[in-house]
């Protein structure tokens, strides 16, 4: 499969600055697009995306690194959820012995509990 390089410098600058761009020009020496902004600042963006960059694979649009990070986050939150459910079940089981039922009687109903 032959990948072509895409020219994206103008799109990058438009996404960054929108209608605050006074003018844009192509700098052949650095192969980038240079924008002059309304307030006098100058910004530049590379004009080519390298075909060697990691590309999303499949219809999900996720790279392998994205899937790995999402898997770690999902596992972490599932573990924390299991600990919380276990803590609630332990409080229900041992609440009578710990005096939690008497403490719950003193919580006003307007507190939302």
C-alpha positions in Angstrom: 0.0 0.0 0.0 1.5 3.3 -1.1 1.0 6.2 1.4 1.2 9.7 0.2 2.3 12.7 2.2 -0.5 15.1 3.0 -0.2 18.9 3.0 -1.8 20.1 6.2 0.0 23.3 7.2 -2.9 25.6 6.3 -5.4 23.4 8.1 -3.3 23.3 11.3 -2.9 27.1 11.3 -6.6 27.7 10.6 -7.5 25.3 13.5 -5.2 27.1 15.9 -6.0 30.7 15.0 -9.2 30.8 13.0 -10.1 34.2 11.6 -7.2 36.0 13.4 -4.9 35.2 10.5 -3.9 38.2 8.4 -1.9 36.3 5.8 -0.3 33.0 5.1 2.6 32.0 3.0 4.5 28.8 2.1 8.2 28.7 3.2 9.9 26.3 0.8 13.2 26.3 2.7 11.6 24.7 5.8 8.6 23.2 4.0 6.2 24.9 6.4 3.3 27.4 6.3 3.9 30.7 8.0 0.9 32.8 9.2 0.9 36.4 10.2 -1.7 37.1 12.9 -3.7 40.2 13.6 -1.7 41.1 16.7 1.6 40.9 14.8 2.7 37.5 16.0 4.0 34.9 13.6 3.2 31.2 13.8 4.3 28.3 11.6 3.2 24.7 11.1 4.8 21.9 9.2 3.3 21.3 5.9 3.7 17.5 5.6 2.6 14.6 7.7 5.1 11.8 7.6 3.8 8.4 6.5 5.9 6.9 9.3 3.6 8.3 12.0 1.5 5.7 13.8 -1.9 5.5 12.1 -5.1 4.2 13.7 -5.9 0.6 12.8 -9.4 -0.7 12.2 -12.8 0.9 12.2 -12.4 2.1 15.9 -9.7 4.6 15.0 -7.6 3.6 18.0 -3.9 2.8 17.9 -2.4 -0.1 19.9 -1.1 2.5 22.5 -4.6 3.9 22.9 -6.1 0.4 23.4 -3.4 -0.4 26.0 -4.1 2.9 28.0 -7.9 2.4 27.8 -7.4 -1.2 29.1 -5.3 -0.1 32.0 -7.8 2.7 32.9 -10.8 0.3 32.6 -9.1 -2.3 34.9 -8.2 0.4 37.4 -11.7 1.8 37.6 -13.2 -1.7 37.7 -11.0 -2.6 40.6 -11.9 0.6 42.5 -15.6 -0.1 41.9 -15.2 -3.6 43.2 -13.5 -2.3 46.3 -16.3 0.2 46.9 -19.0 -2.4 46.5 -17.1 -4.7 48.8 -16.9 -1.9 51.4 -20.6 -1.2 51.2 -21.4 -4.9 51.5 -19.0 -5.2 54.5 -20.7 -2.2 56.2 -24.1 -3.8 55.7 -22.9 -7.2 57.0 -21.1 -5.8 60.0 -23.1 -2.6 60.5 -25.0 -4.0 63.5 -21.9 -4.8 65.4 -20.1 -1.6 64.6 -23.1 0.6 65.6 -23.6 2.0 62.1 -27.4 1.4 62.3 -27.6 3.7 65.4 -25.4 6.3 63.7 -27.6 6.2 60.6 -30.7 7.1 62.7 -29.1 10.5 63.5 -28.6 11.5 59.9 -31.4 13.9 58.9 -33.6 12.8 56.0 -33.0 16.1 54.2 -29.4 15.2 53.7 -30.4 12.9 50.9 -29.2 9.6 52.4 
